Amino acid sequence: MGDGVAALIDLQDEYRAWLDTLPANLEGSRLAEKLLAIAELDLEELHMIDPPRGYGRDWHGRFSTDTTQTTMTKLLNLTHAT
């Protein structure tokens, strides 16, 4: 899960940089709001999660509690919603 979390944090950093460089005419826009929502997510907490052994293989498809996937879905929904 470490690589997935690192990828999410890298993406979040890119979105923060995008937010920081938005032109003045886009401040307060829907895009700015979405970028801010992503920037404010506390992704560092994901590093502290220690899923049980076999997580994702033994329970595949039975439960949808994969925090990394949930967070990624939120990021994608925020950036691709119309």
N, C-alpha and C positions, 0 to 999 in steps of 0.2 A: 504494500500500500504506500510505502514511502515515495516511490517514483511518481505515483498518481498524485499524491499530495504536493510534491515538489512542482509538478506540472501545473496544478491549479494555482499555486502561489505565484509561479512565473506568469501565468495568464493574468492573475489579479494585478501584478506589478505593471504589466503592459496596459491594462485598462486604467490604472491610476495615472500612468504617464499620459495616456490619451486624454483623460479628464483634465490633467494639469495643463495641457496644451490646447484645450478647446478655444476657438475664437470667442471673443466677447459676445458676438451675436447668438451663440449657442448656449451661453450660460443660462441656467434655469429652464432649458429645453427638456423635452422628454428623454433625449439621448443623454444629457448631463445627469438627469435623475437616475437613469439606469446605470450609468457608469459609477455614480456615487454609491448606489446600492451594492454594486459588486465590490467596490473599494472598501466598504464598511463591513463586509463579511469577515468573521474571525476564522480564517482558515488554519491558523496556527494550532487550534484545538484538535484538528485532525491528526496531527503528529502524536498526540497523546493517546489515541485510540489503539488498543491492542486487541484486534479481533481474535476469536478463538481459532485454534488450529483447524484447518479444513474449511475455514470460512470462504464462501464463494464457490467451493467445489461440492461439498457435502449437501449444502442447502440451496443449490442453484435453482432459481425459479420458485422456491417455496415461500420466501420472505423478501420483502423489498426494504431492508434496513441498511443497505450499503451507503454509508454516509458520503463517501467520495462520489458515488454516482448521483446521489441526491443533490449534492452541492454543484456538481458539473451541470446537471439538468437545470438548476436554478440559474447558473451563469449563462447557459445557452438560451434559456427562455427570456432572460432579461435583455440579452443583446439582440435577439432575433424576433422579438415580439413586434407586431405592427401597431 
